[in-house]
Amino acid sequence: SADLKLLEEATISVCKSLVEKNPRTGNLGSLIKVFLSRTKELKISAECQNHLFIWQAHNALFIICCLLKVFISRMSEEELQLHFTYEDKT
């Protein structure tokens, strides 16, 4: 629990920056897409005893959890909805 507190303190500025920029960049959605793509490879990875995809999926999920904690604690439901309804304008 103490390690988690240290991690939160060390990453709060990065998380705040992502929260501010995400409606324009869609980075949270990109991270979720990376996580989902890695989960498709987990079964094969486990069968081959290749831990690379397992580590990548674990790390992506951990980062998503940390970011969502910051998102939820700092914004309203309407603001949250903006972050999950990003559409690429290009």
PyMOL Python script that loads the backbone (N, CA, C, O; Angstrom):
from pymol import cmd

cmd.read_pdbstr("""\
ATOM      1  N   SER A   1       0.819  -1.188   0.000  1.00  0.00           N
ATOM      2  CA  SER A   1       0.000   0.000   0.000  1.00  0.00           C
ATOM      3  C   SER A   1       0.867   1.258   0.000  1.00  0.00           C
ATOM      4  O   SER A   1       0.520   2.253  -0.636  1.00  0.00           O
ATOM      5  N   ALA A   2       1.986   1.214   0.707  1.00  0.00           N
ATOM      6  CA  ALA A   2       2.901   2.361   0.724  1.00  0.00           C
ATOM      7  C   ALA A   2       3.518   2.560  -0.660  1.00  0.00           C
ATOM      8  O   ALA A   2       3.724   3.691  -1.100  1.00  0.00           O
ATOM      9  N   ASP A   3       3.809   1.456  -1.338  1.00  0.00           N
ATOM     10  CA  ASP A   3       4.366   1.544  -2.692  1.00  0.00           C
ATOM     11  C   ASP A   3       3.360   2.180  -3.646  1.00  0.00           C
ATOM     12  O   ASP A   3       3.733   2.969  -4.513  1.00  0.00           O
ATOM     13  N   LEU A   4       2.105   1.840  -3.486  1.00  0.00           N
ATOM     14  CA  LEU A   4       1.062   2.415  -4.330  1.00  0.00           C
ATOM     15  C   LEU A   4       0.964   3.923  -4.111  1.00  0.00           C
ATOM     16  O   LEU A   4       0.804   4.684  -5.066  1.00  0.00           O
ATOM     17  N   LYS A   5       1.059   4.345  -2.876  1.00  0.00           N
ATOM     18  CA  LYS A   5       1.011   5.771  -2.556  1.00  0.00           C
ATOM     19  C   LYS A   5       2.189   6.499  -3.199  1.00  0.00           C
ATOM     20  O   LYS A   5       2.020   7.589  -3.746  1.00  0.00           O
ATOM     21  N   LEU A   6       3.383   5.903  -3.136  1.00  0.00           N
ATOM     22  CA  LEU A   6       4.560   6.499  -3.769  1.00  0.00           C
ATOM     23  C   LEU A   6       4.381   6.592  -5.280  1.00  0.00           C
ATOM     24  O   LEU A   6       4.737   7.596  -5.896  1.00  0.00           O
ATOM     25  N   LEU A   7       3.829   5.543  -5.867  1.00  0.00           N
ATOM     26  CA  LEU A   7       3.586   5.546  -7.308  1.00  0.00           C
ATOM     27  C   LEU A   7       2.605   6.650  -7.684  1.00  0.00           C
ATOM     28  O   LEU A   7       2.829   7.376  -8.653  1.00  0.00           O
ATOM     29  N   GLU A   8       1.538   6.778  -6.938  1.00  0.00           N
ATOM     30  CA  GLU A   8       0.547   7.823  -7.217  1.00  0.00           C
ATOM     31  C   GLU A   8       1.174   9.203  -7.136  1.00  0.00           C
ATOM     32  O   GLU A   8       0.923  10.053  -7.991  1.00  0.00           O
ATOM     33  N   GLU A   9       1.985   9.429  -6.121  1.00  0.00           N
ATOM     34  CA  GLU A   9       2.634  10.729  -5.957  1.00  0.00           C
ATOM     35  C   GLU A   9       3.616  11.010  -7.093  1.00  0.00           C
ATOM     36  O   GLU A   9       3.728  12.147  -7.553  1.00  0.00           O
ATOM     37  N   ALA A  10       4.323   9.980  -7.542  1.00  0.00           N
ATOM     38  CA  ALA A  10       5.321  10.152  -8.594  1.00  0.00           C
ATOM     39  C   ALA A  10       4.695  10.378  -9.966  1.00  0.00           C
ATOM     40  O   ALA A  10       5.312  10.997 -10.833  1.00  0.00           O
ATOM     41  N   THR A  11       3.487   9.886 -10.168  1.00  0.00           N
ATOM     42  CA  THR A  11       2.878   9.958 -11.501  1.00  0.00           C
ATOM     43  C   THR A  11       1.725  10.953 -11.616  1.00  0.00           C
ATOM     44  O   THR A  11       1.121  11.070 -12.682  1.00  0.00           O
ATOM     45  N   ILE A  12       1.417  11.655 -10.560  1.00  0.00           N
ATOM     46  CA  ILE A  12       0.248  12.530 -10.580  1.00  0.00           C
ATOM     47  C   ILE A  12       0.356  13.616 -11.645  1.00  0.00           C
ATOM     48  O   ILE A  12      -0.644  13.940 -12.285  1.00  0.00           O
ATOM     49  N   SER A  13       1.534  14.184 -11.850  1.00  0.00           N
ATOM     50  CA  SER A  13       1.657  15.245 -12.853  1.00  0.00           C
ATOM     51  C   SER A  13       1.446  14.698 -14.260  1.00  0.00           C
ATOM     52  O   SER A  13       0.836  15.366 -15.095  1.00  0.00           O
ATOM     53  N   VAL A  14       1.939  13.497 -14.534  1.00  0.00           N
ATOM     54  CA  VAL A  14       1.737  12.872 -15.841  1.00  0.00           C
ATOM     55  C   VAL A  14       0.254  12.567 -16.050  1.00  0.00           C
ATOM     56  O   VAL A  14      -0.295  12.792 -17.128  1.00  0.00           O
ATOM     57  N   CYS A  15      -0.377  12.056 -15.007  1.00  0.00           N
ATOM     58  CA  CYS A  15      -1.809  11.736 -15.103  1.00  0.00           C
ATOM     59  C   CYS A  15      -2.636  12.993 -15.339  1.00  0.00           C
ATOM     60  O   CYS A  15      -3.556  12.990 -16.156  1.00  0.00           O
ATOM     61  N   LYS A  16      -2.309  14.067 -14.623  1.00  0.00           N
ATOM     62  CA  LYS A  16      -3.043  15.321 -14.797  1.00  0.00           C
ATOM     63  C   LYS A  16      -2.883  15.838 -16.222  1.00  0.00           C
ATOM     64  O   LYS A  16      -3.842  16.320 -16.825  1.00  0.00           O
ATOM     65  N   SER A  17      -1.676  15.739 -16.753  1.00  0.00           N
ATOM     66  CA  SER A  17      -1.423  16.180 -18.125  1.00  0.00           C
ATOM     67  C   SER A  17      -2.238  15.357 -19.110  1.00  0.00           C
ATOM     68  O   SER A  17      -2.818  15.901 -20.050  1.00  0.00           O
ATOM     69  N   LEU A  18      -2.283  14.052 -18.897  1.00  0.00           N
ATOM     70  CA  LEU A  18      -3.071  13.194 -19.787  1.00  0.00           C
ATOM     71  C   LEU A  18      -4.552  13.533 -19.691  1.00  0.00           C
ATOM     72  O   LEU A  18      -5.247  13.559 -20.707  1.00  0.00           O
ATOM     73  N   VAL A  19      -5.044  13.795 -18.482  1.00  0.00           N
ATOM     74  CA  VAL A  19      -6.454  14.155 -18.293  1.00  0.00           C
ATOM     75  C   VAL A  19      -6.775  15.420 -19.085  1.00  0.00           C
ATOM     76  O   VAL A  19      -7.825  15.509 -19.721  1.00  0.00           O
ATOM     77  N   GLU A  20      -5.881  16.386 -19.046  1.00  0.00           N
ATOM     78  CA  GLU A  20      -6.117  17.653 -19.743  1.00  0.00           C
ATOM     79  C   GLU A  20      -6.091  17.487 -21.258  1.00  0.00           C
ATOM     80  O   GLU A  20      -6.895  18.095 -21.965  1.00  0.00           O
ATOM     81  N   LYS A  21      -5.175  16.669 -21.756  1.00  0.00           N
ATOM     82  CA  LYS A  21      -4.972  16.556 -23.197  1.00  0.00           C
ATOM     83  C   LYS A  21      -5.793  15.451 -23.855  1.00  0.00           C
ATOM     84  O   LYS A  21      -5.984  15.469 -25.071  1.00  0.00           O
ATOM     85  N   ASN A  22      -6.272  14.506 -23.084  1.00  0.00           N
ATOM     86  CA  ASN A  22      -6.945  13.343 -23.655  1.00  0.00           C
ATOM     87  C   ASN A  22      -8.146  13.664 -24.545  1.00  0.00           C
ATOM     88  O   ASN A  22      -8.315  12.996 -25.565  1.00  0.00           O
ATOM     89  N   PRO A  23      -8.997  14.656 -24.216  1.00  0.00           N
ATOM     90  CA  PRO A  23     -10.117  14.927 -25.122  1.00  0.00           C
ATOM     91  C   PRO A  23      -9.656  15.285 -26.542  1.00  0.00           C
ATOM     92  O   PRO A  23     -10.380  15.052 -27.510  1.00  0.00           O
ATOM     93  N   ARG A  24      -8.447  15.852 -26.659  1.00  0.00           N
ATOM     94  CA  ARG A  24      -7.914  16.198 -27.983  1.00  0.00           C
ATOM     95  C   ARG A  24      -7.098  15.069 -28.603  1.00  0.00           C
ATOM     96  O   ARG A  24      -7.070  14.924 -29.825  1.00  0.00           O
ATOM     97  N   THR A  25      -6.442  14.278 -27.779  1.00  0.00           N
ATOM     98  CA  THR A  25      -5.501  13.282 -28.298  1.00  0.00           C
ATOM     99  C   THR A  25      -6.073  11.875 -28.398  1.00  0.00           C
ATOM    100  O   THR A  25      -5.686  11.109 -29.280  1.00  0.00           O
ATOM    101  N   GLY A  26      -6.991  11.530 -27.498  1.00  0.00           N
ATOM    102  CA  GLY A  26      -7.538  10.178 -27.487  1.00  0.00           C
ATOM    103  C   GLY A  26      -6.556   9.128 -26.997  1.00  0.00           C
ATOM    104  O   GLY A  26      -6.700   7.949 -27.321  1.00  0.00           O
ATOM    105  N   ASN A  27      -5.552   9.540 -26.217  1.00  0.00           N
ATOM    106  CA  ASN A  27      -4.523   8.605 -25.757  1.00  0.00           C
ATOM    107  C   ASN A  27      -5.063   7.497 -24.863  1.00  0.00           C
ATOM    108  O   ASN A  27      -4.579   6.368 -24.924  1.00  0.00           O
ATOM    109  N   LEU A  28      -6.048   7.797 -24.042  1.00  0.00           N
ATOM    110  CA  LEU A  28      -6.626   6.755 -23.193  1.00  0.00           C
ATOM    111  C   LEU A  28      -7.248   5.661 -24.052  1.00  0.00           C
ATOM    112  O   LEU A  28      -7.062   4.473 -23.788  1.00  0.00           O
ATOM    113  N   GLY A  29      -7.978   6.060 -25.067  1.00  0.00           N
ATOM    114  CA  GLY A  29      -8.575   5.079 -25.972  1.00  0.00           C
ATOM    115  C   GLY A  29      -7.514   4.248 -26.677  1.00  0.00           C
ATOM    116  O   GLY A  29      -7.691   3.044 -26.865  1.00  0.00           O
ATOM    117  N   SER A  30      -6.423   4.875 -27.065  1.00  0.00           N
ATOM    118  CA  SER A  30      -5.326   4.142 -27.706  1.00  0.00           C
ATOM    119  C   SER A  30      -4.722   3.123 -26.755  1.00  0.00           C
ATOM    120  O   SER A  30      -4.417   2.000 -27.157  1.00  0.00           O
ATOM    121  N   LEU A  31      -4.550   3.503 -25.509  1.00  0.00           N
ATOM    122  CA  LEU A  31      -4.009   2.583 -24.519  1.00  0.00           C
ATOM    123  C   LEU A  31      -4.950   1.402 -24.302  1.00  0.00           C
ATOM    124  O   LEU A  31      -4.501   0.263 -24.170  1.00  0.00           O
ATOM    125  N   ILE A  32      -6.224   1.664 -24.266  1.00  0.00           N
ATOM    126  CA  ILE A  32      -7.204   0.581 -24.110  1.00  0.00           C
ATOM    127  C   ILE A  32      -7.167  -0.347 -25.323  1.00  0.00           C
ATOM    128  O   ILE A  32      -7.288  -1.563 -25.177  1.00  0.00           O
ATOM    129  N   LYS A  33      -7.001   0.219 -26.514  1.00  0.00           N
ATOM    130  CA  LYS A  33      -6.892  -0.611 -27.720  1.00  0.00           C
ATOM    131  C   LYS A  33      -5.651  -1.500 -27.671  1.00  0.00           C
ATOM    132  O   LYS A  33      -5.706  -2.662 -28.073  1.00  0.00           O
ATOM    133  N   VAL A  34      -4.535  -0.962 -27.183  1.00  0.00           N
ATOM    134  CA  VAL A  34      -3.322  -1.772 -27.042  1.00  0.00           C
ATOM    135  C   VAL A  34      -3.579  -2.914 -26.069  1.00  0.00           C
ATOM    136  O   VAL A  34      -3.206  -4.057 -26.332  1.00  0.00           O
ATOM    137  N   PHE A  35      -4.213  -2.604 -24.952  1.00  0.00           N
ATOM    138  CA  PHE A  35      -4.526  -3.652 -23.976  1.00  0.00           C
ATOM    139  C   PHE A  35      -5.396  -4.735 -24.607  1.00  0.00           C
ATOM    140  O   PHE A  35      -5.124  -5.925 -24.447  1.00  0.00           O
ATOM    141  N   LEU A  36      -6.435  -4.327 -25.319  1.00  0.00           N
ATOM    142  CA  LEU A  36      -7.335  -5.307 -25.935  1.00  0.00           C
ATOM    143  C   LEU A  36      -6.623  -6.154 -26.986  1.00  0.00           C
ATOM    144  O   LEU A  36      -6.902  -7.346 -27.117  1.00  0.00           O
ATOM    145  N   SER A  37      -5.717  -5.550 -27.724  1.00  0.00           N
ATOM    146  CA  SER A  37      -4.985  -6.329 -28.729  1.00  0.00           C
ATOM    147  C   SER A  37      -4.070  -7.346 -28.061  1.00  0.00           C
ATOM    148  O   SER A  37      -3.887  -8.447 -28.580  1.00  0.00           O
ATOM    149  N   ARG A  38      -3.497  -6.993 -26.924  1.00  0.00           N
ATOM    150  CA  ARG A  38      -2.619  -7.924 -26.204  1.00  0.00           C
ATOM    151  C   ARG A  38      -3.419  -9.056 -25.559  1.00  0.00           C
ATOM    152  O   ARG A  38      -2.917 -10.174 -25.444  1.00  0.00           O
ATOM    153  N   THR A  39      -4.632  -8.786 -25.145  1.00  0.00           N
ATOM    154  CA  THR A  39      -5.412  -9.848 -24.513  1.00  0.00           C
ATOM    155  C   THR A  39      -5.754 -10.952 -25.502  1.00  0.00           C
ATOM    156  O   THR A  39      -5.922 -12.106 -25.109  1.00  0.00           O
ATOM    157  N   LYS A  40      -5.857 -10.610 -26.778  1.00  0.00           N
ATOM    158  CA  LYS A  40      -6.143 -11.617 -27.797  1.00  0.00           C
ATOM    159  C   LYS A  40      -4.984 -12.603 -27.951  1.00  0.00           C
ATOM    160  O   LYS A  40      -5.177 -13.732 -28.402  1.00  0.00           O
ATOM    161  N   GLU A  41      -3.795 -12.172 -27.578  1.00  0.00           N
ATOM    162  CA  GLU A  41      -2.599 -12.995 -27.751  1.00  0.00           C
ATOM    163  C   GLU A  41      -2.201 -13.733 -26.476  1.00  0.00           C
ATOM    164  O   GLU A  41      -1.240 -14.503 -26.483  1.00  0.00           O
ATOM    165  N   LEU A  42      -2.920 -13.509 -25.398  1.00  0.00           N
ATOM    166  CA  LEU A  42      -2.517 -14.074 -24.110  1.00  0.00           C
ATOM    167  C   LEU A  42      -2.562 -15.591 -24.074  1.00  0.00           C
ATOM    168  O   LEU A  42      -1.647 -16.218 -23.539  1.00  0.00           O
ATOM    169  N   LYS A  43      -3.592 -16.189 -24.622  1.00  0.00           N
ATOM    170  CA  LYS A  43      -3.713 -17.645 -24.572  1.00  0.00           C
ATOM    171  C   LYS A  43      -2.567 -18.306 -25.336  1.00  0.00           C
ATOM    172  O   LYS A  43      -1.935 -19.236 -24.836  1.00  0.00           O
ATOM    173  N   ILE A  44      -2.310 -17.827 -26.528  1.00  0.00           N
ATOM    174  CA  ILE A  44      -1.208 -18.380 -27.320  1.00  0.00           C
ATOM    175  C   ILE A  44       0.119 -18.136 -26.609  1.00  0.00           C
ATOM    176  O   ILE A  44       0.982 -19.013 -26.567  1.00  0.00           O
ATOM    177  N   SER A  45       0.271 -16.952 -26.057  1.00  0.00           N
ATOM    178  CA  SER A  45       1.493 -16.609 -25.337  1.00  0.00           C
ATOM    179  C   SER A  45       1.722 -17.544 -24.156  1.00  0.00           C
ATOM    180  O   SER A  45       2.844 -17.993 -23.922  1.00  0.00           O
ATOM    181  N   ALA A  46       0.666 -17.835 -23.418  1.00  0.00           N
ATOM    182  CA  ALA A  46       0.783 -18.734 -22.266  1.00  0.00           C
ATOM    183  C   ALA A  46       1.119 -20.152 -22.707  1.00  0.00           C
ATOM    184  O   ALA A  46       1.924 -20.831 -22.070  1.00  0.00           O
ATOM    185  N   GLU A  47       0.505 -20.595 -23.793  1.00  0.00           N
ATOM    186  CA  GLU A  47       0.774 -21.945 -24.293  1.00  0.00           C
ATOM    187  C   GLU A  47       2.226 -22.093 -24.751  1.00  0.00           C
ATOM    188  O   GLU A  47       2.823 -23.160 -24.604  1.00  0.00           O
ATOM    189  N   CYS A  48       2.787 -21.023 -25.301  1.00  0.00           N
ATOM    190  CA  CYS A  48       4.172 -21.049 -25.783  1.00  0.00           C
ATOM    191  C   CYS A  48       5.170 -20.649 -24.700  1.00  0.00           C
ATOM    192  O   CYS A  48       6.377 -20.613 -24.940  1.00  0.00           O
ATOM    193  N   GLN A  49       4.668 -20.356 -23.533  1.00  0.00           N
ATOM    194  CA  GLN A  49       5.474 -19.888 -22.412  1.00  0.00           C
ATOM    195  C   GLN A  49       6.277 -18.637 -22.776  1.00  0.00           C
ATOM    196  O   GLN A  49       7.413 -18.462 -22.337  1.00  0.00           O
ATOM    197  N   ASN A  50       5.665 -17.776 -23.582  1.00  0.00           N
ATOM    198  CA  ASN A  50       6.246 -16.497 -23.960  1.00  0.00           C
ATOM    199  C   ASN A  50       5.560 -15.436 -23.101  1.00  0.00           C
ATOM    200  O   ASN A  50       4.372 -15.167 -23.276  1.00  0.00           O
ATOM    201  N   HIS A  51       6.283 -14.856 -22.205  1.00  0.00           N
ATOM    202  CA  HIS A  51       5.686 -13.943 -21.225  1.00  0.00           C
ATOM    203  C   HIS A  51       5.640 -12.494 -21.688  1.00  0.00           C
ATOM    204  O   HIS A  51       5.141 -11.637 -20.958  1.00  0.00           O
ATOM    205  N   LEU A  52       6.140 -12.199 -22.866  1.00  0.00           N
ATOM    206  CA  LEU A  52       6.177 -10.818 -23.340  1.00  0.00           C
ATOM    207  C   LEU A  52       4.778 -10.211 -23.427  1.00  0.00           C
ATOM    208  O   LEU A  52       4.554  -9.120 -22.902  1.00  0.00           O
ATOM    209  N   PHE A  53       3.831 -10.894 -24.082  1.00  0.00           N
ATOM    210  CA  PHE A  53       2.481 -10.357 -24.211  1.00  0.00           C
ATOM    211  C   PHE A  53       1.778 -10.289 -22.860  1.00  0.00           C
ATOM    212  O   PHE A  53       0.987  -9.379 -22.613  1.00  0.00           O
ATOM    213  N   ILE A  54       2.062 -11.236 -21.998  1.00  0.00           N
ATOM    214  CA  ILE A  54       1.467 -11.226 -20.658  1.00  0.00           C
ATOM    215  C   ILE A  54       1.940  -9.992 -19.899  1.00  0.00           C
ATOM    216  O   ILE A  54       1.132  -9.311 -19.268  1.00  0.00           O
ATOM    217  N   TRP A  55       3.217  -9.698 -19.950  1.00  0.00           N
ATOM    218  CA  TRP A  55       3.746  -8.502 -19.274  1.00  0.00           C
ATOM    219  C   TRP A  55       3.163  -7.231 -19.871  1.00  0.00           C
ATOM    220  O   TRP A  55       2.785  -6.314 -19.142  1.00  0.00           O
ATOM    221  N   GLN A  56       3.089  -7.178 -21.203  1.00  0.00           N
ATOM    222  CA  GLN A  56       2.549  -5.984 -21.855  1.00  0.00           C
ATOM    223  C   GLN A  56       1.083  -5.775 -21.483  1.00  0.00           C
ATOM    224  O   GLN A  56       0.673  -4.648 -21.203  1.00  0.00           O
ATOM    225  N   ALA A  57       0.300  -6.833 -21.477  1.00  0.00           N
ATOM    226  CA  ALA A  57      -1.108  -6.717 -21.108  1.00  0.00           C
ATOM    227  C   ALA A  57      -1.243  -6.308 -19.646  1.00  0.00           C
ATOM    228  O   ALA A  57      -2.069  -5.457 -19.315  1.00  0.00           O
ATOM    229  N   HIS A  58      -0.449  -6.900 -18.779  1.00  0.00           N
ATOM    230  CA  HIS A  58      -0.484  -6.564 -17.357  1.00  0.00           C
ATOM    231  C   HIS A  58      -0.128  -5.100 -17.145  1.00  0.00           C
ATOM    232  O   HIS A  58      -0.820  -4.392 -16.414  1.00  0.00           O
ATOM    233  N   ASN A  59       0.940  -4.648 -17.775  1.00  0.00           N
ATOM    234  CA  ASN A  59       1.374  -3.261 -17.609  1.00  0.00           C
ATOM    235  C   ASN A  59       0.347  -2.279 -18.157  1.00  0.00           C
ATOM    236  O   ASN A  59       0.075  -1.253 -17.534  1.00  0.00           O
ATOM    237  N   ALA A  60      -0.224  -2.587 -19.321  1.00  0.00           N
ATOM    238  CA  ALA A  60      -1.247  -1.710 -19.892  1.00  0.00           C
ATOM    239  C   ALA A  60      -2.460  -1.626 -18.968  1.00  0.00           C
ATOM    240  O   ALA A  60      -2.998  -0.541 -18.744  1.00  0.00           O
ATOM    241  N   LEU A  61      -2.887  -2.759 -18.435  1.00  0.00           N
ATOM    242  CA  LEU A  61      -4.036  -2.764 -17.531  1.00  0.00           C
ATOM    243  C   LEU A  61      -3.728  -1.986 -16.251  1.00  0.00           C
ATOM    244  O   LEU A  61      -4.584  -1.262 -15.742  1.00  0.00           O
ATOM    245  N   PHE A  62      -2.523  -2.132 -15.737  1.00  0.00           N
ATOM    246  CA  PHE A  62      -2.129  -1.401 -14.542  1.00  0.00           C
ATOM    247  C   PHE A  62      -2.162   0.108 -14.793  1.00  0.00           C
ATOM    248  O   PHE A  62      -2.654   0.868 -13.960  1.00  0.00           O
ATOM    249  N   ILE A  63      -1.638   0.538 -15.942  1.00  0.00           N
ATOM    250  CA  ILE A  63      -1.637   1.965 -16.273  1.00  0.00           C
ATOM    251  C   ILE A  63      -3.062   2.465 -16.446  1.00  0.00           C
ATOM    252  O   ILE A  63      -3.397   3.554 -15.980  1.00  0.00           O
ATOM    253  N   ILE A  64      -3.897   1.688 -17.106  1.00  0.00           N
ATOM    254  CA  ILE A  64      -5.309   2.065 -17.285  1.00  0.00           C
ATOM    255  C   ILE A  64      -5.986   2.236 -15.928  1.00  0.00           C
ATOM    256  O   ILE A  64      -6.722   3.200 -15.717  1.00  0.00           O
ATOM    257  N   CYS A  65      -5.741   1.312 -15.017  1.00  0.00           N
ATOM    258  CA  CYS A  65      -6.341   1.410 -13.668  1.00  0.00           C
ATOM    259  C   CYS A  65      -5.883   2.670 -12.951  1.00  0.00           C
ATOM    260  O   CYS A  65      -6.696   3.371 -12.347  1.00  0.00           O
ATOM    261  N   CYS A  66      -4.591   2.964 -13.012  1.00  0.00           N
ATOM    262  CA  CYS A  66      -4.064   4.172 -12.359  1.00  0.00           C
ATOM    263  C   CYS A  66      -4.681   5.427 -12.956  1.00  0.00           C
ATOM    264  O   CYS A  66      -5.070   6.340 -12.228  1.00  0.00           O
ATOM    265  N   LEU A  67      -4.769   5.474 -14.279  1.00  0.00           N
ATOM    266  CA  LEU A  67      -5.339   6.644 -14.928  1.00  0.00           C
ATOM    267  C   LEU A  67      -6.818   6.803 -14.614  1.00  0.00           C
ATOM    268  O   LEU A  67      -7.281   7.913 -14.350  1.00  0.00           O
ATOM    269  N   LEU A  68      -7.560   5.710 -14.641  1.00  0.00           N
ATOM    270  CA  LEU A  68      -8.991   5.798 -14.341  1.00  0.00           C
ATOM    271  C   LEU A  68      -9.239   6.284 -12.924  1.00  0.00           C
ATOM    272  O   LEU A  68     -10.203   7.007 -12.672  1.00  0.00           O
ATOM    273  N   LYS A  69      -8.384   5.894 -12.005  1.00  0.00           N
ATOM    274  CA  LYS A  69      -8.519   6.362 -10.627  1.00  0.00           C
ATOM    275  C   LYS A  69      -8.411   7.888 -10.582  1.00  0.00           C
ATOM    276  O   LYS A  69      -9.191   8.550  -9.897  1.00  0.00           O
ATOM    277  N   VAL A  70      -7.448   8.438 -11.310  1.00  0.00           N
ATOM    278  CA  VAL A  70      -7.276   9.893 -11.359  1.00  0.00           C
ATOM    279  C   VAL A  70      -8.461  10.533 -12.074  1.00  0.00           C
ATOM    280  O   VAL A  70      -9.001  11.537 -11.610  1.00  0.00           O
ATOM    281  N   PHE A  71      -8.863   9.956 -13.201  1.00  0.00           N
ATOM    282  CA  PHE A  71      -9.991  10.501 -13.958  1.00  0.00           C
ATOM    283  C   PHE A  71     -11.235  10.576 -13.078  1.00  0.00           C
ATOM    284  O   PHE A  71     -11.883  11.620 -12.995  1.00  0.00           O
ATOM    285  N   ILE A  72     -11.561   9.480 -12.431  1.00  0.00           N
ATOM    286  CA  ILE A  72     -12.795   9.398 -11.646  1.00  0.00           C
ATOM    287  C   ILE A  72     -12.763  10.331 -10.442  1.00  0.00           C
ATOM    288  O   ILE A  72     -13.785  10.910 -10.074  1.00  0.00           O
ATOM    289  N   SER A  73     -11.598  10.475  -9.832  1.00  0.00           N
ATOM    290  CA  SER A  73     -11.520  11.313  -8.635  1.00  0.00           C
ATOM    291  C   SER A  73     -11.503  12.805  -8.954  1.00  0.00           C
ATOM    292  O   SER A  73     -11.731  13.624  -8.064  1.00  0.00           O
ATOM    293  N   ARG A  74     -11.241  13.168 -10.191  1.00  0.00           N
ATOM    294  CA  ARG A  74     -11.044  14.580 -10.510  1.00  0.00           C
ATOM    295  C   ARG A  74     -12.071  15.197 -11.443  1.00  0.00           C
ATOM    296  O   ARG A  74     -12.007  16.398 -11.706  1.00  0.00           O
ATOM    297  N   MET A  75     -13.015  14.415 -11.951  1.00  0.00           N
ATOM    298  CA  MET A  75     -13.939  15.020 -12.905  1.00  0.00           C
ATOM    299  C   MET A  75     -15.361  14.507 -12.738  1.00  0.00           C
ATOM    300  O   MET A  75     -15.625  13.477 -12.117  1.00  0.00           O
ATOM    301  N   SER A  76     -16.250  15.278 -13.322  1.00  0.00           N
ATOM    302  CA  SER A  76     -17.672  14.931 -13.258  1.00  0.00           C
ATOM    303  C   SER A  76     -17.991  13.830 -14.265  1.00  0.00           C
ATOM    304  O   SER A  76     -17.168  13.465 -15.104  1.00  0.00           O
ATOM    305  N   GLU A  77     -19.196  13.321 -14.154  1.00  0.00           N
ATOM    306  CA  GLU A  77     -19.639  12.275 -15.069  1.00  0.00           C
ATOM    307  C   GLU A  77     -19.647  12.778 -16.516  1.00  0.00           C
ATOM    308  O   GLU A  77     -19.287  12.041 -17.435  1.00  0.00           O
ATOM    309  N   GLU A  78     -20.056  14.026 -16.713  1.00  0.00           N
ATOM    310  CA  GLU A  78     -20.091  14.599 -18.055  1.00  0.00           C
ATOM    311  C   GLU A  78     -18.687  14.704 -18.638  1.00  0.00           C
ATOM    312  O   GLU A  78     -18.475  14.402 -19.813  1.00  0.00           O
ATOM    313  N   GLU A  79     -17.731  15.129 -17.821  1.00  0.00           N
ATOM    314  CA  GLU A  79     -16.349  15.220 -18.281  1.00  0.00           C
ATOM    315  C   GLU A  79     -15.790  13.834 -18.610  1.00  0.00           C
ATOM    316  O   GLU A  79     -15.086  13.657 -19.604  1.00  0.00           O
ATOM    317  N   LEU A  80     -16.110  12.869 -17.772  1.00  0.00           N
ATOM    318  CA  LEU A  80     -15.667  11.497 -18.028  1.00  0.00           C
ATOM    319  C   LEU A  80     -16.189  11.001 -19.375  1.00  0.00           C
ATOM    320  O   LEU A  80     -15.469  10.340 -20.125  1.00  0.00           O
ATOM    321  N   GLN A  81     -17.423  11.319 -19.667  1.00  0.00           N
ATOM    322  CA  GLN A  81     -18.023  10.875 -20.912  1.00  0.00           C
ATOM    323  C   GLN A  81     -17.249  11.413 -22.112  1.00  0.00           C
ATOM    324  O   GLN A  81     -17.122  10.718 -23.119  1.00  0.00           O
ATOM    325  N   LEU A  82     -16.738  12.618 -22.024  1.00  0.00           N
ATOM    326  CA  LEU A  82     -15.930  13.185 -23.113  1.00  0.00           C
ATOM    327  C   LEU A  82     -14.692  12.340 -23.384  1.00  0.00           C
ATOM    328  O   LEU A  82     -14.281  12.171 -24.532  1.00  0.00           O
ATOM    329  N   HIS A  83     -14.114  11.823 -22.336  1.00  0.00           N
ATOM    330  CA  HIS A  83     -12.894  11.031 -22.480  1.00  0.00           C
ATOM    331  C   HIS A  83     -13.161   9.676 -23.113  1.00  0.00           C
ATOM    332  O   HIS A  83     -12.259   9.082 -23.705  1.00  0.00           O
ATOM    333  N   PHE A  84     -14.363   9.188 -23.000  1.00  0.00           N
ATOM    334  CA  PHE A  84     -14.687   7.869 -23.535  1.00  0.00           C
ATOM    335  C   PHE A  84     -15.453   7.934 -24.850  1.00  0.00           C
ATOM    336  O   PHE A  84     -15.827   6.900 -25.404  1.00  0.00           O
ATOM    337  N   THR A  85     -15.685   9.135 -25.348  1.00  0.00           N
ATOM    338  CA  THR A  85     -16.387   9.286 -26.618  1.00  0.00           C
ATOM    339  C   THR A  85     -15.539  10.036 -27.634  1.00  0.00           C
ATOM    340  O   THR A  85     -16.072  10.684 -28.534  1.00  0.00           O
ATOM    341  N   TYR A  86     -14.226   9.952 -27.494  1.00  0.00           N
ATOM    342  CA  TYR A  86     -13.315  10.616 -28.403  1.00  0.00           C
ATOM    343  C   TYR A  86     -13.505  10.106 -29.828  1.00  0.00           C
ATOM    344  O   TYR A  86     -13.632   8.902 -30.051  1.00  0.00           O
ATOM    345  N   GLU A  87     -13.524  11.022 -30.787  1.00  0.00           N
ATOM    346  CA  GLU A  87     -13.579  10.643 -32.194  1.00  0.00           C
ATOM    347  C   GLU A  87     -12.445  11.348 -32.913  1.00  0.00           C
ATOM    348  O   GLU A  87     -12.258  12.557 -32.771  1.00  0.00           O
ATOM    349  N   ASP A  88     -11.691  10.582 -33.683  1.00  0.00           N
ATOM    350  CA  ASP A  88     -10.588  11.154 -34.455  1.00  0.00           C
ATOM    351  C   ASP A  88     -11.141  12.119 -35.481  1.00  0.00           C
ATOM    352  O   ASP A  88     -12.031  11.756 -36.249  1.00  0.00           O
ATOM    353  N   LYS A  89     -10.636  13.336 -35.512  1.00  0.00           N
ATOM    354  CA  LYS A  89     -11.155  14.354 -36.393  1.00  0.00           C
ATOM    355  C   LYS A  89     -10.388  14.449 -37.704  1.00  0.00           C
ATOM    356  O   LYS A  89     -10.665  15.324 -38.524  1.00  0.00           O
ATOM    357  N   THR A  90      -9.430  13.558 -37.904  1.00  0.00           N
ATOM    358  CA  THR A  90      -8.668  13.600 -39.160  1.00  0.00           C
ATOM    359  C   THR A  90      -9.336  12.769 -40.215  1.00  0.00           C
ATOM    360  O   THR A  90      -8.840  12.683 -41.339  1.00  0.00           O
TER     361      THR A  90
END
""", "prot")
cmd.dss("prot")
cmd.show_as("cartoon", "prot")
cmd.util.cbc("prot")
cmd.orient("prot")
